[in-house]
Each structure stands twice: as structure tokens, then as C-alpha cells.
Amino acid sequence: MTVTINGEAREIPDGFNVAELLGHLGIAADRVAIERNRDILPRAQWHGTAVETNDSYEIVHFVGGG
């Protein structure tokens, strides 16, 4: 299926939830915020939200430092 991640169309396997999508992309979930189809997706909903064809995701990594 095709989804858009940070503005780039990507082909991914069917059947992922959002948490599994992060794993597939190799993204650690501990310092990430996700917007799905222009709405913030709370972390508590990642496991229960299915990734669907033509979804659009913005995935933001938080970086510490000073």
C-alpha cells in the first residue's frame, strides 16, 4: 500500500498499525510525535490505529541538547 511519510510517498506492507509502522521504518517510539492525516495521533492510540492506503503521516523526532 502507499502512504505518505513526511511528504514522501512510500510503499509499505498491508496490515500495520501505527506502532508497527514505526518499527518497520526503524524509528524508536520513545521521542516521537505523529500527525496522521493532519491530526495529532495520541501515543495511546498508536496500537489501535490501522495504517490505511493514502494515509499521510508527519513524524517528528524530539532531540535533546543545549
Secondary structure by P-SEA (a helix, b strand, c coil): cbbbcccbbbbbbccccaaaaaaaacccccbbbbbcccccccccccccccccccbbbbbbbbbbcc
